[in-house]
Amino acid sequence: MIIRNALKFRKRKSYLAAAAMSALLLSSMPAQGYEILGTGTDSLIGNDLTDLGDDGDPENDIGYDAVFDSSDEPGFGGGEFAFNVFDNRLGPSNDKWCCGMGGGIDEDNPAWVSAQLPVKHFLTNFTVSSANDVPERDPNYWAIQGSNDGVNYTDIYVYDDVVGPWEDRLQVVEFTSGEGNDFPTQTTSYEYFRFAAYNTPSNPNGAYYQVGEIEFFGTPDGVVPPIYVGGQNTIGSQSFDGDKTNKVFGEPVSGLPGWNVKLVDTETTVSDHTIAELVLDDDDGEVTFGSYDVIDLGGGGGTFNETQPYPNEVADTSMEDFAIRATADVVIPPGVYTIGFASDDGGQITIPGAFFDFALTLNNDSAEDDQIRFNGNRGHQWTTGVFEVTGEPLETTIVASMHERGGGDSFELAIIEGELLEEASPDTGWELLGDGTLGWTVKHTAAPLVTADLEASVSNARTWQFDVNGDTNTSDSFVVPNPDPAVYTSILDMDGVTIEINATGAVANGDAFKIIDADQIMGNVTITSVVAGQNWVFDAATGRACLGTCPGVSANGDYNGDGQVDAADIDAQAVAMLTPTQNLGTFDENGDGTINFEDRLAWVKNHAFGGKGTWIGDADLNGEFNSSDFVTVFGAGKYESGAAASWGEGDWDGDGVFGSGDFVVAFTD
């Protein structure tokens, strides 16, 4: 049952014939009573009621703060399924809901998608965004509705006009409550909110329906439950993937297996591959590099199942107008080969010394003998060609490239023995080309990554509840996965986060549980208890929640409680200096109520080198400040780079980087 709001419900209008609709869309946009926020993902408000913190994972359907349902195509991804309207992304393909149920939609059979919240909310505002396809698919008669049983819905806002409210593709439009705004201030709170579409200009013909994104905002009617880490009364963990920042590379190394890949993200419109090659040659944009065993890159689509993120770590379809070039030095044994690349959009492969007979190529428009090419734009498709190596092995350098104008994107490079003009597939024996494939040698030169940060953050929109069990000494935890601790420093920003400890089992004063697994923990954290009378404290240096006080943090300078007084302790103190009035009992060596360089100096003089003390600048903490320390810090390659640095990498003044100020404090000591 649907209860209509007479103030907002209007009689459905008659519509012009579909043949005249495109012209009508240009001349008959309805008068605005709402606000256009912009176009694209960046124009979304974010942090809405369905995904507080914007940390939902649509690929795995986890991390959301609502339970979703729909009239059709329930799920994320799929073939442009319904829940994609809650994925925090605007774009083509699975960044939208498309394309309509069979038989069309009407008032009795709408296309709807709903979100069930953990508590009732008063709706204050919402956004609805257009998708990327033709505007004739945009809903022009639709409603936002509320319910408290998921069956009977009441209209909160109804839109009914000749065309939808959007003037552009991927456009975000906000509707607000209050006097003189789009819908009345709400006096009824709802547990369920849904978007219901009754008509589009194309309905019911062909692909007639699309919606890009929906966001709901409001105030809770009651106490909002916490987010349970690992599940309520269940020990588990939550991972936060870090963005790779502050990268420092070493000297180039040759002979590495696989491919060197360059990506240029440009402001130039990359309308074909000729333009893409100019962009790559001129570094016309933001340039990033990466090393790959094989070429299977992309944000969507593809033939093989080994897809990797691009060199800039993007792993979705959010980028437009970029180009990629993959290079490798190869030794090709004698034989007949069919090689190919799949691209969305265009691309090419050039193999100097090889000869492609145009008659033995597929989807190729190259005029060069040593190249196969697709110069225009297309969906994911293969271009292949046959060549032969006779006599001695062919030593040469392969250059492969692709470009993306807009929409989905993908890039793969594969090979098979013999003459086989077809779309490549692993089912027919094709293999991604890497070092050792079919006896080929595939090597490249690249600068190795020496150090980098993995930076992640935690949403502070809701309280997080951690279960800790005193009987089993186990606890929930936040984890920043670190693929190589020798290279990466994991950093978790928890500023403003409230942690609630739910303790079970026998816990006593001094019991400690490691709830944060990251090298550095940033920001101010509030910690509370479910159990009355328990006073839990948080030690940002070690990531532990402790009942009463944290053990192992003593006056001997062993801040992290690992039994060693070493550089890890003074690095933990440097992190604490960023929030100088927190964790005073741990790091405030002189007891003056703040954590600063004076406390750093006290640690160096009173605790370092087995309690004998040493000098500011003693990078290896061997009790001496001499030339070996300069070798150590300059070997890390971080001087004046702006990259995060540790004590052993030259950060002696505790500001987190290695610069001239560190020499000032060292030579002053």
C-alpha positions as CSV (number, residue, x, y, z in Angstrom):
1,M,0.0,0.0,0.0
2,I,1.2,3.5,-0.8
3,I,-0.2,6.6,1.0
4,R,-0.1,9.6,-1.2
5,N,0.8,13.1,0.0
6,A,-1.8,15.4,-1.6
7,L,0.5,18.4,-1.4
8,K,3.1,16.9,-3.6
9,F,1.2,14.3,-5.8
10,R,0.2,15.5,-9.2
11,K,-1.8,13.9,-12.0
12,R,0.5,12.2,-14.5
13,K,1.0,14.2,-17.6
14,S,0.7,12.9,-21.2
15,Y,4.0,12.5,-23.0
16,L,5.1,13.4,-26.5
17,A,6.0,10.7,-28.9
18,A,9.4,9.2,-28.5
19,A,10.6,10.5,-31.8
20,A,10.2,14.1,-30.7
21,M,11.6,13.5,-27.2
22,S,15.3,14.4,-27.8
23,A,14.3,17.8,-29.1
24,L,11.9,18.3,-26.2
25,L,14.6,17.5,-23.6
26,L,16.7,20.5,-24.9
27,S,13.8,23.0,-24.7
28,S,11.6,21.9,-21.8
29,M,13.7,21.4,-18.7
30,P,11.4,21.9,-15.7
31,A,11.9,24.9,-13.4
32,Q,14.3,24.1,-10.6
33,G,13.2,24.0,-6.9
34,Y,16.1,21.9,-6.1
35,E,19.9,22.3,-6.2
36,I,22.3,21.0,-8.9
37,L,25.5,20.0,-7.1
38,G,27.6,19.2,-10.2
39,T,28.5,16.2,-12.3
40,G,30.5,13.1,-11.5
41,T,31.4,11.2,-8.4
42,D,33.2,14.2,-6.8
43,S,29.8,16.0,-6.7
44,L,28.2,13.4,-4.5
45,I,27.8,14.6,-0.9
46,G,29.0,11.3,0.6
47,N,28.7,9.9,4.1
48,D,25.0,9.3,3.7
49,L,22.8,7.1,5.9
50,T,23.4,4.0,3.9
51,D,27.2,4.2,4.1
52,L,28.4,6.4,6.9
53,G,32.1,6.9,6.3
54,D,31.9,5.9,2.6
55,D,33.7,2.7,3.4
56,G,31.2,0.3,1.8
57,D,32.7,-2.3,-0.5
58,P,30.2,-3.0,-3.4
59,E,32.3,-5.8,-4.9
60,N,31.9,-7.8,-1.7
61,D,28.7,-6.2,-0.4
62,I,30.1,-5.4,3.0
63,G,30.7,-2.2,5.1
64,Y,27.3,-0.7,4.5
65,D,24.9,0.7,7.2
66,A,21.7,-0.4,5.5
67,V,20.0,-3.5,4.2
68,F,19.1,-3.1,0.6
69,D,16.2,-4.6,-1.5
70,S,14.7,-3.9,-4.9
71,S,11.9,-4.8,-7.3
72,D,14.3,-6.1,-9.9
73,E,18.0,-7.1,-10.1
74,P,18.8,-7.1,-6.3
75,G,22.6,-6.8,-5.8
76,F,25.7,-4.8,-6.6
77,G,27.6,-5.2,-9.9
78,G,25.9,-7.9,-11.9
79,G,24.6,-6.5,-15.2
80,E,24.0,-3.0,-14.0
81,F,22.0,-4.2,-10.9
82,A,19.9,-2.1,-8.6
83,F,22.2,-1.7,-5.5
84,N,24.7,0.1,-7.7
85,V,22.8,3.3,-6.8
86,F,24.4,3.0,-3.4
87,D,28.0,2.3,-4.5
88,N,29.2,6.0,-4.1
89,R,30.3,6.0,-7.7
90,L,28.9,7.7,-10.8
91,G,29.9,6.3,-14.2
92,P,29.0,3.7,-16.8
93,S,28.4,0.0,-16.6
94,N,28.0,-1.2,-13.0
95,D,28.2,2.3,-11.6
96,K,24.4,2.7,-12.3
97,W,21.1,0.8,-12.3
98,C,19.8,0.0,-15.8
99,C,17.8,-0.8,-17.9
100,G,14.2,-1.6,-16.9
101,M,11.9,-4.6,-16.2
102,G,10.2,-6.4,-19.1
103,G,6.8,-5.0,-19.8
104,G,7.6,-1.5,-18.5
105,I,6.8,0.3,-15.3
106,D,3.7,2.2,-14.0
107,E,2.1,3.3,-10.7
108,D,1.1,-0.3,-9.9
109,N,4.4,-1.8,-10.9
110,P,7.2,0.6,-10.2
111,A,11.0,0.0,-10.4
112,W,12.1,0.5,-6.8
113,V,15.1,0.2,-4.6
114,S,15.0,0.5,-0.8
115,A,17.4,0.9,2.2
116,Q,16.5,-0.4,5.6
117,L,18.4,1.5,8.4
118,P,19.3,0.3,11.9
119,V,17.0,2.9,13.5
120,K,14.3,5.2,12.3
121,H,15.4,8.6,10.8
122,F,13.7,11.8,9.9
123,L,14.6,12.5,6.3
124,T,16.2,15.9,5.9
125,N,17.5,15.8,2.3
126,F,18.5,13.4,-0.4
127,T,20.2,13.3,-3.8
128,V,19.3,11.5,-7.0
129,S,21.8,11.4,-9.9
130,S,21.4,10.8,-13.6
131,A,23.3,8.0,-15.2
132,N,25.5,8.2,-18.4
133,D,23.2,7.0,-21.1
134,V,20.6,9.0,-23.1
135,P,18.2,11.2,-21.1
136,E,15.2,9.4,-22.5
137,R,16.0,6.7,-19.9
138,D,15.9,9.1,-17.0
139,P,12.8,8.8,-14.6
140,N,10.5,11.7,-15.0
141,Y,7.8,10.4,-12.6
142,W,9.2,9.1,-9.4
143,A,8.9,9.3,-5.6
144,I,10.9,9.1,-2.4
145,Q,9.0,7.1,0.2
146,G,9.2,6.0,3.8
147,S,8.0,3.0,5.7
148,N,8.3,1.3,9.1
149,D,7.4,-2.2,8.0
150,G,8.9,-2.4,4.5
151,V,5.5,-3.1,3.0
152,N,3.3,0.1,3.4
153,Y,5.1,3.2,2.0
154,T,4.2,6.9,2.4
155,D,5.3,9.4,-0.2
156,I,7.7,12.0,1.1
157,Y,8.5,13.7,-2.2
158,V,7.0,13.1,-5.7
159,Y,8.5,14.3,-8.9
160,D,6.2,14.3,-12.0
161,D,7.1,16.3,-15.1
162,V,7.7,15.9,-18.9
163,V,11.4,15.2,-18.3
164,G,13.6,14.5,-15.3
165,P,15.3,17.1,-13.2
166,W,18.7,16.6,-14.7
167,E,20.3,18.9,-17.3
168,D,23.4,16.7,-17.9
169,R,24.8,13.2,-17.6
170,L,26.1,12.0,-14.2
171,Q,24.5,15.1,-12.6
172,V,23.8,15.2,-8.9
173,V,20.6,16.9,-7.8
174,E,19.8,17.6,-4.1
175,F,16.3,17.9,-2.7
176,T,15.9,19.5,0.8
177,S,13.2,19.6,3.5
178,G,11.9,22.7,5.2
179,E,9.6,25.7,4.6
180,G,10.0,26.9,1.0
181,N,12.1,23.9,0.0
182,D,11.3,20.7,-1.9
183,F,9.4,18.8,0.7
184,P,8.0,19.6,4.2
185,T,10.0,19.2,7.4
186,Q,9.4,15.6,8.4
187,T,7.4,14.8,11.6
188,T,7.4,11.1,11.0
189,S,10.6,9.0,11.2
190,Y,11.1,5.9,9.0
191,E,13.2,2.8,9.1
192,Y,12.9,2.2,5.4
193,F,13.5,4.7,2.6
194,R,13.0,3.8,-1.1
195,F,13.1,5.3,-4.5
196,A,10.2,4.3,-6.8
197,A,10.1,5.1,-10.5
198,Y,6.8,5.0,-12.4
199,N,7.7,6.3,-15.8
200,T,10.5,7.5,-18.2
201,P,10.2,9.1,-21.6
202,S,11.3,5.7,-23.2
203,N,9.0,3.5,-21.1
204,P,8.3,0.7,-22.0
205,N,10.4,0.4,-25.1
206,G,13.9,-1.2,-25.2
207,A,16.4,-0.1,-22.6
208,Y,14.1,2.5,-21.0
209,Y,15.3,3.1,-17.4
210,Q,18.5,4.2,-15.6
211,V,19.5,5.8,-12.3
212,G,23.0,6.7,-11.3
213,E,23.2,7.2,-7.5
214,I,20.9,7.9,-4.5
215,E,21.9,9.3,-1.2
216,F,19.7,9.7,1.9
217,F,20.4,12.1,4.8
218,G,18.6,12.6,8.1
219,T,18.5,12.7,11.9
220,P,18.0,9.6,14.0
221,D,14.9,9.0,16.1
222,G,16.6,7.2,19.0
223,V,20.0,5.9,19.8
224,V,22.0,4.7,16.8
225,P,23.7,1.3,17.6
226,P,27.5,1.1,17.2
227,I,29.3,-0.6,14.3
228,Y,30.3,-4.0,15.5
229,V,33.9,-4.9,14.5
230,G,33.8,-8.5,13.4
231,G,30.1,-8.8,14.3
232,Q,28.2,-8.4,17.6
233,N,29.7,-10.6,20.4
234,T,32.1,-12.2,17.8
235,I,35.9,-11.7,17.7
236,G,37.0,-10.6,14.2
237,S,38.8,-7.8,12.3
238,Q,38.1,-5.0,9.9
239,S,40.7,-4.2,7.2
240,F,41.4,-0.7,5.9
241,D,43.3,-0.8,2.6
242,G,45.9,2.1,2.6
243,D,46.6,4.4,-0.2
244,K,50.3,4.3,-1.3
245,T,51.8,7.7,-0.7
246,N,55.2,9.3,-0.2
247,K,56.9,6.8,-2.5
248,V,60.7,6.9,-2.6
249,F,62.4,5.0,-5.4
250,G,65.9,3.7,-5.7
251,E,68.3,3.6,-8.7
252,P,66.9,1.8,-11.8
253,V,67.5,-1.9,-11.9
254,S,67.6,-3.8,-15.2
255,G,66.7,-7.4,-15.9
256,L,63.5,-7.5,-13.8
257,P,60.9,-10.0,-15.1
258,G,57.8,-8.6,-16.8
259,W,56.8,-5.1,-17.9
260,N,57.4,-1.5,-17.1
261,V,54.1,0.4,-17.4
262,K,53.6,4.1,-17.6
263,L,50.2,5.8,-17.1
264,V,49.4,9.4,-18.1
265,D,46.2,10.8,-16.7
266,T,45.6,13.9,-18.8
267,E,43.3,16.9,-19.3
268,T,43.5,16.4,-23.0
269,T,40.5,14.7,-24.7
270,V,42.0,11.3,-25.8
271,S,39.7,10.7,-28.7
272,D,41.9,8.2,-30.5
273,H,45.2,6.4,-30.1
274,T,47.2,8.9,-32.2
275,I,46.4,11.5,-29.6
276,A,47.2,9.0,-26.8
277,E,50.7,8.4,-28.1
278,L,51.3,12.1,-28.1
279,V,50.1,12.3,-24.5
280,L,52.5,9.5,-23.6
281,D,55.5,11.0,-25.5
282,D,55.0,14.4,-23.9
283,D,54.0,13.2,-20.4
284,D,51.0,15.5,-20.8
285,G,49.4,15.0,-17.4
286,E,49.9,13.2,-14.1
287,V,52.4,10.4,-14.7
288,T,52.8,7.2,-12.7
289,F,54.8,4.0,-13.2
290,G,54.5,0.4,-12.2
291,S,56.0,-3.0,-12.7
292,Y,53.9,-6.0,-13.7
293,D,54.5,-9.6,-14.4
294,V,51.8,-9.6,-17.1
295,I,49.5,-7.0,-18.7
296,D,46.0,-7.4,-17.4
297,L,45.0,-4.0,-16.2
298,G,41.6,-2.4,-15.8
299,G,38.7,-1.0,-13.9
300,G,36.2,-3.3,-15.5
301,G,35.6,-6.0,-18.0
302,G,38.4,-8.2,-19.4
303,T,38.9,-11.7,-20.6
304,F,41.4,-13.1,-18.1
305,N,40.9,-13.1,-14.3
306,E,44.2,-11.7,-13.2
307,T,43.2,-8.0,-13.4
308,Q,45.5,-5.6,-11.5
309,P,45.1,-1.9,-10.6
310,Y,46.7,0.7,-12.7
311,P,50.0,2.2,-11.7
312,N,48.2,5.0,-9.8
313,E,46.4,2.3,-7.7
314,V,43.0,3.0,-9.4
315,A,41.1,-0.2,-9.8
316,D,37.7,1.0,-11.0
317,T,36.2,2.8,-14.0
318,S,36.4,6.3,-12.5
319,M,39.1,7.6,-14.8
320,E,38.6,9.1,-18.2
321,D,41.1,10.4,-20.8
322,F,44.2,8.5,-19.9
323,A,46.8,6.5,-21.8
324,I,49.1,3.5,-20.8
325,R,52.4,2.3,-22.4
326,A,53.9,-1.1,-21.5
327,T,57.5,-1.8,-22.4
328,A,59.6,-4.9,-22.2
329,D,62.9,-6.2,-23.6
330,V,62.2,-9.6,-25.1
331,V,64.0,-12.6,-26.6
332,I,61.6,-14.5,-28.9
333,P,62.4,-18.1,-29.8
334,P,61.9,-19.2,-33.4
335,G,58.3,-20.1,-34.2
336,V,54.9,-19.0,-35.4
337,Y,53.0,-16.9,-32.9
338,T,49.7,-15.1,-32.7
339,I,49.8,-12.1,-30.3
340,G,47.1,-9.8,-29.4
341,F,45.9,-7.0,-27.1
342,A,42.5,-6.3,-25.8
343,S,41.6,-2.8,-25.1
344,D,38.7,-0.5,-24.1
345,D,39.2,1.8,-25.9
346,G,42.0,1.7,-28.5
347,G,45.6,0.5,-28.5
348,Q,48.6,-1.0,-30.3
349,I,51.5,-3.5,-30.1
350,T,54.8,-2.8,-31.9
351,I,57.4,-5.5,-32.2
352,P,60.5,-4.2,-34.1
353,G,61.9,-7.0,-36.3
354,A,58.6,-8.8,-36.6
355,F,56.4,-8.8,-39.7
356,F,52.6,-8.9,-39.5
357,D,50.8,-9.9,-42.8
358,F,47.7,-7.7,-42.8
359,A,45.7,-10.6,-44.1
360,L,46.6,-12.5,-41.0
361,T,45.3,-9.9,-38.5
362,L,42.0,-9.3,-36.7
363,N,40.5,-5.9,-35.9
364,N,43.7,-4.3,-37.1
365,D,43.9,-0.9,-38.9
366,S,47.7,-0.4,-38.8
367,A,49.7,0.4,-41.9
368,E,53.0,-0.6,-40.3
369,D,54.5,-4.0,-40.9
370,D,55.7,-4.4,-37.3
371,Q,52.5,-3.2,-35.6
372,I,48.9,-4.2,-35.0
373,R,46.6,-1.4,-34.0
374,F,43.1,-0.2,-33.3
375,N,43.1,3.6,-33.4
376,G,39.5,4.5,-32.5
377,N,37.3,3.8,-29.5
378,R,35.5,0.5,-28.6
379,G,34.3,-1.7,-25.8
380,H,36.6,-4.5,-24.7
381,Q,37.7,-6.3,-27.8
382,W,40.8,-8.0,-29.1
383,T,43.2,-7.1,-32.0
384,T,45.5,-9.9,-33.0
385,G,48.1,-10.7,-35.6
386,V,50.4,-13.5,-36.7
387,F,54.2,-13.3,-37.1
388,E,57.0,-15.7,-37.5
389,V,60.6,-15.8,-36.1
390,T,63.0,-17.9,-38.2
391,G,66.7,-18.7,-37.6
392,E,68.1,-17.1,-34.6
393,P,65.9,-15.8,-31.7
394,L,64.7,-12.3,-32.1
395,E,66.0,-9.8,-29.5
396,T,63.8,-6.6,-29.5
397,T,61.8,-4.3,-27.4
398,I,58.0,-4.6,-27.4
399,V,56.0,-1.4,-26.9
400,A,52.2,-1.9,-26.2
401,S,49.8,0.9,-25.4
402,M,46.1,1.6,-24.8
403,H,43.9,4.6,-24.2
404,E,40.6,5.3,-22.6
405,R,38.3,8.1,-23.7
406,G,35.5,7.4,-21.2
407,G,33.3,4.6,-19.8
408,G,34.7,1.1,-19.0
409,D,38.4,0.5,-19.4
410,S,40.7,-2.6,-19.7
411,F,44.0,-3.6,-21.2
412,E,45.3,-7.2,-21.7
413,L,48.2,-8.7,-23.7
414,A,48.2,-12.4,-24.6
415,I,49.8,-14.9,-26.9
416,I,49.4,-18.4,-28.4
417,E,51.6,-20.6,-30.6
418,G,50.6,-21.0,-34.2
419,E,48.2,-19.2,-36.4
420,L,44.8,-18.5,-34.7
421,L,42.8,-15.5,-35.7
422,E,40.2,-15.2,-33.0
423,E,39.3,-13.3,-29.9
424,A,41.8,-14.5,-27.3
425,S,40.6,-16.7,-24.5
426,P,42.2,-18.8,-21.8
427,D,39.7,-21.5,-22.8
428,T,41.4,-21.9,-26.2
429,G,45.0,-21.9,-24.9
430,W,45.8,-18.2,-24.9
431,E,48.2,-17.1,-22.2
432,L,49.0,-13.6,-20.8
433,L,52.5,-12.8,-21.9
434,G,55.1,-12.8,-19.2
435,D,58.7,-13.9,-18.6
436,G,58.9,-17.6,-19.5
437,T,55.6,-17.8,-21.5
438,L,56.2,-20.1,-24.5
439,G,59.9,-19.8,-23.8
440,W,60.0,-16.0,-24.3
441,T,62.3,-13.9,-22.1
442,V,60.4,-10.8,-21.0
443,K,62.4,-8.3,-18.9
444,H,62.3,-4.6,-18.0
445,T,64.1,-1.9,-16.3
446,A,62.5,-0.1,-13.3
447,A,63.4,1.9,-10.2
448,P,62.5,-0.2,-7.2
449,L,60.3,1.2,-4.5
450,V,62.4,1.7,-1.4
451,T,59.9,3.2,1.0
452,A,56.3,4.3,1.0
453,D,53.4,4.9,3.3
454,L,50.1,3.1,3.4
455,E,47.6,5.7,4.6
456,A,44.1,4.7,5.6
457,S,41.4,6.4,7.7
458,V,38.4,5.3,9.8
459,S,35.0,6.9,9.7
460,N,34.1,8.9,12.8
461,A,30.4,9.0,11.9
462,R,29.4,6.1,14.2
463,T,30.8,4.6,17.4
464,W,32.8,1.4,16.8
465,Q,32.4,-1.4,19.3
466,F,35.3,-3.8,20.0
467,D,34.7,-7.1,21.7
468,V,37.6,-8.2,24.0
469,N,37.6,-11.5,25.9
470,G,39.6,-11.8,29.0
471,D,39.4,-15.6,29.1
472,T,40.9,-16.2,25.6
473,N,43.0,-12.9,25.5
474,T,41.5,-12.2,22.1
475,S,40.0,-9.0,20.7
476,D,38.4,-7.4,17.7
477,S,40.9,-5.4,15.7
478,F,41.4,-2.8,12.9
479,V,44.1,-3.9,10.4
480,V,46.0,-2.0,7.7
481,P,47.3,-4.9,5.5
482,N,51.0,-4.4,4.8
483,P,52.3,-6.4,1.8
484,D,55.9,-5.7,2.6
485,P,56.8,-4.3,6.1
486,A,60.4,-3.7,5.0
487,V,59.1,-1.1,2.4
488,Y,55.8,0.2,3.7
489,T,54.8,2.1,6.8
490,S,51.1,1.6,7.6
491,I,49.3,4.7,8.9
492,L,45.7,4.7,10.3
493,D,44.0,8.1,10.8
494,M,41.5,7.7,13.7
495,D,41.0,11.3,14.5
496,G,37.6,11.8,16.1
497,V,36.8,8.1,16.3
498,T,34.9,6.8,19.4
499,I,35.8,3.3,20.5
500,E,33.5,1.4,22.8
501,I,35.0,-1.7,24.6
502,N,32.6,-4.6,25.2
503,A,34.5,-6.8,27.7
504,T,33.7,-10.4,28.4
505,G,35.4,-13.0,30.5
506,A,37.8,-12.3,33.4
507,V,39.5,-8.9,32.9
508,A,41.5,-7.1,35.5
509,N,43.3,-3.8,35.8
510,G,46.3,-3.7,33.5
511,D,44.9,-6.2,31.0
512,A,45.7,-5.0,27.5
513,F,44.3,-6.0,24.0
514,K,45.9,-4.9,20.7
515,I,42.9,-3.6,18.8
516,I,44.8,-1.5,16.1
517,D,47.4,-3.2,13.9
518,A,49.2,-0.3,12.1
519,D,52.7,1.1,12.4
520,Q,51.4,4.6,13.2
521,I,48.0,5.7,14.6
522,M,47.1,9.3,14.1
523,G,44.5,11.6,15.7
524,N,42.5,11.9,18.9
525,V,40.5,8.8,20.0
526,T,37.7,8.7,22.5
527,I,37.4,5.3,24.4
528,T,34.3,4.2,26.4
529,S,33.0,1.1,28.0
530,V,29.9,-1.0,27.7
531,V,30.4,-2.4,31.2
532,A,29.8,0.2,33.9
533,G,32.7,1.0,36.1
534,Q,35.4,-0.1,33.7
535,N,37.9,2.6,32.7
536,W,39.6,1.7,29.5
537,V,42.5,3.8,28.0
538,F,43.9,3.8,24.6
539,D,47.7,3.7,23.9
540,A,48.2,5.1,20.4
541,A,51.9,4.1,20.5
542,T,51.0,0.4,20.6
543,G,47.4,0.2,19.4
544,R,46.3,-1.3,22.7
545,A,43.2,-0.8,24.7
546,C,44.0,-1.3,28.4
547,L,41.9,-1.6,31.5
548,G,43.0,1.1,33.9
549,T,46.6,1.5,32.7
550,C,48.7,0.0,30.0
551,P,51.5,-2.4,31.0
552,G,55.0,-2.4,29.5
553,V,55.0,1.4,29.2
554,S,57.5,2.5,31.8
555,A,60.0,5.1,32.7
556,N,62.8,3.3,30.9
557,G,61.6,4.6,27.5
558,D,60.2,1.3,26.2
559,Y,57.1,3.0,24.9
560,N,55.8,0.1,22.8
561,G,56.3,-2.5,25.5
562,D,58.3,-4.9,23.4
563,G,61.2,-5.2,25.9
564,Q,63.6,-3.2,23.7
565,V,64.5,0.5,24.0
566,D,65.2,1.3,20.4
567,A,64.3,3.5,17.4
568,A,60.7,2.1,17.4
569,D,60.1,3.8,20.7
570,I,61.4,7.3,19.7
571,D,59.4,6.9,16.4
572,A,56.3,6.3,18.5
573,Q,57.0,9.4,20.5
574,A,57.3,11.4,17.2
575,V,53.8,10.3,16.3
576,A,52.6,11.3,19.8
577,M,54.1,14.8,19.2
578,L,51.4,15.3,16.6
579,T,48.7,15.2,19.4
580,P,50.8,16.7,22.2
581,T,48.2,16.6,25.0
582,Q,47.3,12.9,24.6
583,N,49.1,9.9,26.1
584,L,51.0,12.1,28.5
585,G,51.5,9.3,30.9
586,T,53.5,7.5,28.2
587,F,55.5,10.1,26.3
588,D,55.7,13.2,28.5
589,E,59.2,12.6,29.9
590,N,59.5,16.0,31.7
591,G,55.9,16.1,33.0
592,D,55.2,19.6,31.6
593,G,51.8,18.6,30.2
594,T,52.7,18.4,26.5
595,I,54.7,16.1,24.3
596,N,57.4,18.0,22.3
597,F,61.0,18.1,21.4
598,E,62.1,18.4,25.0
599,D,60.7,15.0,25.7
600,R,62.5,13.7,22.6
601,L,65.7,15.1,23.9
602,A,65.0,13.5,27.3
603,W,64.6,10.1,25.7
604,V,67.8,10.4,23.8
605,K,69.8,11.5,26.9
606,N,68.2,9.2,29.5
607,H,67.0,6.0,27.8
608,A,68.9,5.5,24.5
609,F,72.0,3.2,24.2
610,G,71.2,1.0,27.2
611,G,70.3,4.0,29.4
612,K,73.7,5.6,28.9
613,G,72.3,8.2,26.5
614,T,73.5,9.4,23.2
615,W,73.3,12.4,20.8
616,I,70.7,13.8,18.6
617,G,71.7,12.6,15.1
618,D,72.9,9.1,16.2
619,A,70.8,7.5,13.5
620,D,71.9,3.9,14.4
621,L,71.7,4.5,18.2
622,N,75.2,3.1,18.8
623,G,76.2,5.8,21.2
624,E,78.1,7.9,18.7
625,F,77.2,10.7,16.2
626,N,79.6,10.4,13.3
627,S,79.9,9.9,9.5
628,S,78.3,6.4,9.6
629,D,75.1,8.1,10.6
630,F,75.2,10.4,7.6
631,V,75.7,7.3,5.4
632,T,72.6,5.7,7.0
633,V,70.2,8.6,6.6
634,F,71.3,9.7,3.1
635,G,71.1,6.1,2.0
636,A,67.3,6.2,2.8
637,G,67.0,8.9,0.1
638,K,64.5,11.1,2.0
639,Y,66.3,14.3,2.6
640,E,64.1,17.3,1.6
641,S,61.8,14.9,-0.2
642,G,58.7,15.6,2.0
643,A,58.3,11.8,2.5
644,A,57.6,10.5,6.0
645,A,60.9,9.6,7.7
646,S,61.8,7.8,10.9
647,W,64.6,8.4,13.4
648,G,66.9,6.1,11.4
649,E,66.0,7.9,8.2
650,G,67.0,11.4,9.5
651,D,63.9,12.7,11.4
652,W,65.7,13.8,14.5
653,D,63.6,16.8,15.5
654,G,60.3,14.7,15.4
655,D,58.5,16.6,12.7
656,G,58.0,13.4,10.6
657,V,60.3,14.4,7.7
658,F,64.1,14.6,7.1
659,G,65.2,18.2,6.3
660,S,67.7,20.9,7.3
661,G,66.0,21.4,10.7
662,D,67.3,18.0,11.7
663,F,70.9,19.0,11.2
664,V,70.2,22.2,13.2
665,V,69.1,20.2,16.3
666,A,71.9,17.6,15.8
667,F,74.7,20.1,15.6
668,T,73.2,22.2,18.5
669,D,73.1,19.2,20.8
